[in-house]
Amino acid sequence: MMLNSIAYLTCELRGRDLDSRLLIAAHLLKLGHAVVVGQQWSLINNAKTAPTGCFLFKTANHYQTAGMARVKRRGHAVVASDEEALPSNEILATATVDGATFQYCDLFLAINEPHRRAVVRAFPQAKESITITGSARLDLLRAIKTDRPHKRDYILLNTVFGRTNSVLGSVDRAVQMWVTGIGLDLNDPAQAQMVLNRLKYEEMALSETIAIIDWLIEATELDVVVRPHPAENPDFWTERYRDNARVLVVKKSDPVAWIQHARLLIHSDSTTGIEAALLGTPTINLSPDDAWAKRLILRDVNFSVTSAQQAKESIEEHLKRNDGPLRKAAKRDLFPDNCAEKTALAIASLLPRPAPLPQFKWVQRQRTDVQKGKFTVSRDECAAAIERIFPIAGLQGGNFVELEDSVFLLLS
């Protein structure tokens, strides 16, 4: 089956995926290719009816490889990446990669050279089909200027307790979904221990985070903004601080604006710490347990503490004198430049020369409330995002058609 000049860029989380996919799309449009951007469930479901092209998947876990298999069977090319490896160190950068990825992907996009080495070491068959592009999210962080999301000065806490405070309402259910998603075998003692390490880490970090918030309320006059991870139950935070007007719980929001305008970000070994470093926002990484944190690079990127007490001392110094370890220059050379353009060129290398599309068929599908909560974008919101993002790629405006709920066809 012949490919057409079209790329399908799948999105799962609105706050993390929409802008980066649109930036890649802008570069593909400049090359003359058509692009479909939108919620991954519809894109994958339409692989059997839409024109054959190239699909980009943002991660390579068990759930995503199932989607890769479906679109590959329908004659599409597959490009796989692993944005979840952004905070991982080289030794553990492939911990969430499903080996089946390399049965289906035509090209694998590495974030940097250590990531490339890790993938090739773990999956030697990937050696000839891997290239370094970086992540389009990093381009956005280097270029984007956002409106201030909150009038008063605030300290931001990005929380990542998706197992101990799960939106699924159960630790067991959250762990099972995580274990299945990254392909862990709980009969393997080392992998079972990793799960226990993660749960212990979350329990410790959650306790210390609450201690920090309670202290901030008492010791400062700043507002406190809590941004729960999409996998978390935000009602936990809303209920706990419902009687305090200075605590704002922000659900399902784009993290960039909140990070960019914060007096200080506090997180626990979250990818948002890398984003903050690139944005130049003073940051504390609350990292209470080595057994889990050693998997990640955040202690090398952000000023890190192991307890609320250590955090308090640093926060006081920072707020009083605007000095101390939080003022250390952020590392800005962690990853490649021009990542979205490199990603677009990698996708385009698998596509034929630009040509008019054949008859375009699209079948609408029903989504669950959870899926809608993860990624819902209206036509007007898409237009606003295009107006904001395309100029970063040197493209002014763009023609698009709404195919269905949160799915858009972009034309050059």
Buried (B, 14 or more C-beta within 10 A) or exposed (E): EEBBBBBBBBBBBBBBBBBBBBBBBBBBBBBEBBBBBBBBBBBBBBBBEBBBBBBBBBBBBBBBBEBBBBBBEBBBBBBBBBBBBBBBBBEBBBBBBBBBBBEBBBBBBBBBEBBBBBBBBEBEEBEEBBBBBBBBBBBBBBEBEBEEBBEEBBBBBBBBBBBBBBBBEEBEEBBEBBBEBBBBEEEEEEBBEBBEBBBBBBBBBBEBBBBBBBBBBEEBEBBBBBBBBBBBBBBBBBEBBEEEEBBBBBBBBBBBBBBBBBBBBBBBBBBBBBBBBBBEBBBBBBBBBEEBBBBBBBBEBBBBBBBBEBBBEBBBBBBEEEEBBBEEEBEBEBBBEBBBBBBBBBBBEBBEEBEEBEEBEBEEBEBEEEBBBBBBBEEEEBBEBBEBBBEBBEBEEBEBEBBBBBBBBBEB
